[in-house]
Amino acid sequence: MNRGLLIVLSGPSGVGKGTVCAQLRQKKTDLIYSVSATTRAPRQGEVEGINYFFKSREQFQDMIARDALLEYAEYVGNYYGTPRDFVERMLDSGKDVILEIEVQGALKVKEKFPEGVFIFLLPPSLDILKQRITGRGTENSDVIDNRMSVAVEEMNLIRYYDYAVVNDEIESACHRIQSIITAEHCRKERFLAGFDAFKATTEKA
């Protein structure tokens, strides 16, 4: 009943996951951001336990062997992953944890943590998604076309999520996600165990 929720926010590249997550954390200051572990070296200004949990390659591989990660991937020679222990400790303390992650990683988390709340962030349309990706000004047309193709494939995976939120406007998207979190805290399943324990105590008395 007092255990926190793991909120997993994902969606295709360019949909605005990072922006929505940052705004949501400003509005809901008690929301804990899931800190990832990585084998890459800390950059200037990065703080252990706030930006990342910095691990040696041997330490990270040990975490993999112990099933201590909800998901992980290797990118440009470095490992990145979500430590299970940090998430569990925050949830057990009654804190809600948000994990902002790409689609494939979210599905891996769902395999190990199906009780999480999985929210898929959608663009208002594919045309607007393409405008957002193009607006970055960092990719050529071939890369943009490839990103759009991947985005369509990822949107087909929405069936594995609990909720879908359209990021038409950041403020509105955050409000919808906050409503989802409130509703999830009111699910009857979160109260049944406590009610059964109370009922058993009452019957004994």
C-alpha positions as CSV (number, residue, x, y, z in Angstrom):
1,M,0.0,0.0,0.0
2,N,2.8,2.4,0.8
3,R,5.2,1.1,-1.8
4,G,6.1,3.5,-4.6
5,L,5.4,3.1,-8.3
6,L,8.0,2.6,-11.1
7,I,6.9,4.8,-13.9
8,V,8.5,3.9,-17.2
9,L,8.3,6.6,-19.9
10,S,9.4,5.8,-23.4
11,G,8.6,6.4,-27.0
12,P,10.3,7.0,-30.4
13,S,13.4,9.2,-30.8
14,G,12.4,12.8,-31.2
15,V,9.1,12.5,-29.4
16,G,10.4,14.6,-26.5
17,K,10.8,12.1,-23.7
18,G,13.7,14.0,-22.0
19,T,11.9,17.4,-22.1
20,V,8.6,15.9,-20.7
21,C,10.5,14.0,-18.0
22,A,12.4,17.1,-16.9
23,Q,9.3,19.2,-16.8
24,L,7.4,16.5,-14.9
25,R,10.2,16.3,-12.3
26,Q,10.0,20.1,-11.8
27,K,6.2,19.8,-11.1
28,K,6.4,16.6,-9.0
29,T,9.5,17.2,-6.9
30,D,9.1,14.0,-4.9
31,L,9.5,11.9,-8.1
32,I,12.8,10.1,-8.0
33,Y,14.8,9.9,-11.3
34,S,16.2,6.4,-11.9
35,V,20.0,6.8,-12.0
36,S,21.7,4.6,-14.6
37,A,24.9,2.7,-14.2
38,T,27.6,3.1,-16.8
39,T,31.2,2.0,-17.5
40,R,32.1,5.3,-19.2
41,A,34.3,7.8,-17.4
42,P,32.7,10.6,-15.6
43,R,32.5,13.9,-17.5
44,Q,33.4,17.2,-15.9
45,G,30.7,18.2,-13.3
46,E,29.0,14.7,-13.2
47,V,28.4,13.4,-9.7
48,E,28.4,9.8,-8.6
49,G,24.9,8.7,-7.7
50,I,23.2,11.7,-9.2
51,N,24.2,11.6,-12.9
52,Y,25.3,8.0,-13.0
53,F,26.6,5.1,-10.9
54,F,30.1,4.8,-12.4
55,K,31.3,1.2,-12.6
56,S,34.4,-0.6,-14.0
57,R,33.7,-3.0,-16.8
58,E,34.3,-5.9,-14.4
59,Q,31.8,-4.5,-11.8
60,F,29.2,-4.0,-14.5
61,Q,29.7,-7.5,-15.9
62,D,29.3,-8.8,-12.3
63,M,26.0,-7.0,-12.1
64,I,24.9,-8.6,-15.3
65,A,25.8,-12.1,-13.9
66,R,23.9,-11.4,-10.7
67,D,20.8,-10.2,-12.6
68,A,21.2,-6.9,-10.7
69,L,20.0,-4.8,-13.7
70,L,16.5,-4.3,-14.9
71,E,17.9,-3.7,-18.4
72,Y,21.3,-2.9,-20.0
73,A,22.9,-2.3,-23.3
74,E,26.3,-1.7,-24.8
75,Y,26.8,1.5,-26.8
76,V,30.0,2.8,-28.3
77,G,32.1,0.4,-26.2
78,N,30.5,1.3,-22.9
79,Y,27.7,-0.4,-20.9
80,Y,24.6,1.4,-19.7
81,G,21.9,-0.1,-17.5
82,T,19.3,0.3,-14.8
83,P,20.3,-1.0,-11.3
84,R,17.6,-3.0,-9.8
85,D,18.8,-2.3,-6.2
86,F,18.4,1.5,-6.5
87,V,14.9,1.2,-7.9
88,E,13.8,-1.3,-5.3
89,R,15.2,0.7,-2.4
90,M,13.4,3.8,-3.5
91,L,10.1,2.0,-4.1
92,D,10.3,0.3,-0.7
93,S,10.8,3.7,0.9
94,G,7.5,4.8,-0.6
95,K,9.0,6.9,-3.4
96,D,7.8,6.9,-7.0
97,V,10.6,6.4,-9.5
98,I,10.6,7.5,-13.1
99,L,12.7,5.8,-15.7
100,E,13.0,7.6,-19.1
101,I,14.2,5.1,-21.6
102,E,14.0,4.0,-25.3
103,V,11.4,1.4,-26.3
104,Q,13.5,-1.7,-26.5
105,G,14.9,-1.0,-23.0
106,A,11.4,-0.5,-21.7
107,L,10.3,-3.9,-22.9
108,K,13.2,-5.5,-21.2
109,V,12.2,-3.8,-17.9
110,K,8.6,-5.0,-18.4
111,E,9.9,-8.6,-18.5
112,K,11.6,-8.2,-15.1
113,F,9.2,-5.7,-13.5
114,P,5.7,-6.2,-15.0
115,E,4.1,-4.4,-12.1
116,G,5.6,-1.1,-13.4
117,V,3.4,1.6,-15.0
118,F,4.4,1.7,-18.7
119,I,3.6,5.0,-20.5
120,F,4.2,5.4,-24.3
121,L,4.8,9.0,-25.4
122,L,3.4,9.7,-28.9
123,P,3.9,12.6,-31.3
124,P,0.7,14.4,-32.5
125,S,1.5,13.1,-36.0
126,L,4.3,11.6,-38.0
127,D,4.7,14.9,-39.8
128,I,5.3,16.7,-36.6
129,L,7.7,14.0,-35.4
130,K,9.7,14.5,-38.6
131,Q,9.7,18.2,-38.1
132,R,11.1,17.8,-34.6
133,I,13.9,15.4,-35.8
134,T,14.7,17.7,-38.7
135,G,14.7,20.7,-36.4
136,R,17.7,19.4,-34.5
137,G,19.8,20.2,-37.6
138,T,22.3,17.4,-36.8
139,E,21.2,14.7,-39.2
140,N,21.2,14.3,-43.0
141,S,18.1,13.2,-44.9
142,D,19.2,9.5,-45.0
143,V,19.5,9.5,-41.2
144,I,16.2,11.3,-40.8
145,D,14.4,8.7,-43.0
146,N,16.0,5.9,-41.0
147,R,14.9,7.5,-37.7
148,M,11.3,7.8,-39.1
149,S,11.3,4.2,-40.2
150,V,12.5,3.1,-36.7
151,A,9.9,5.3,-35.1
152,V,7.0,3.7,-37.0
153,E,8.3,0.3,-36.0
154,E,8.5,1.4,-32.3
155,M,5.0,2.8,-32.3
156,N,3.7,-0.6,-33.3
157,L,4.9,-1.8,-29.9
158,I,2.5,0.5,-28.1
159,R,0.3,-2.6,-27.4
160,Y,2.8,-3.7,-24.7
161,Y,2.2,-0.5,-22.7
162,D,-0.4,0.4,-20.1
163,Y,-1.0,4.0,-21.2
164,A,-0.4,6.3,-24.2
165,V,0.1,10.0,-23.9
166,V,0.3,12.4,-26.9
167,N,3.0,15.0,-26.5
168,D,1.1,17.8,-28.3
169,E,2.1,20.3,-25.7
170,I,4.5,19.7,-22.8
171,E,2.3,21.1,-20.1
172,S,-0.7,19.0,-21.2
173,A,1.4,15.9,-21.5
174,C,2.8,16.3,-18.0
175,H,-0.7,16.9,-16.6
176,R,-1.9,13.6,-18.2
177,I,1.0,11.7,-16.8
178,Q,0.4,13.1,-13.3
179,S,-3.2,12.0,-13.7
180,I,-2.1,8.5,-14.5
181,I,0.2,8.4,-11.5
182,T,-2.7,9.6,-9.2
183,A,-5.0,6.9,-10.7
184,E,-2.4,4.2,-10.2
185,H,-2.0,5.1,-6.6
186,C,-5.8,4.6,-6.2
187,R,-6.0,1.1,-7.6
188,K,-7.8,-1.2,-5.3
189,E,-4.9,-3.8,-5.5
190,R,-2.7,-1.4,-3.5
191,F,-5.1,-1.5,-0.6
192,L,-6.3,-5.2,-0.6
193,A,-3.3,-6.6,1.3
194,G,-3.6,-4.0,4.0
195,F,-7.3,-4.5,4.2
196,D,-7.0,-8.3,4.5
197,A,-4.4,-7.8,7.3
198,F,-6.7,-5.3,9.1
199,K,-9.7,-7.7,8.7
200,A,-7.7,-10.6,10.1
201,T,-6.6,-8.6,13.2
202,T,-10.2,-7.5,13.7
203,E,-11.6,-11.0,13.6
204,K,-9.0,-12.2,16.1
205,A,-10.0,-9.4,18.5
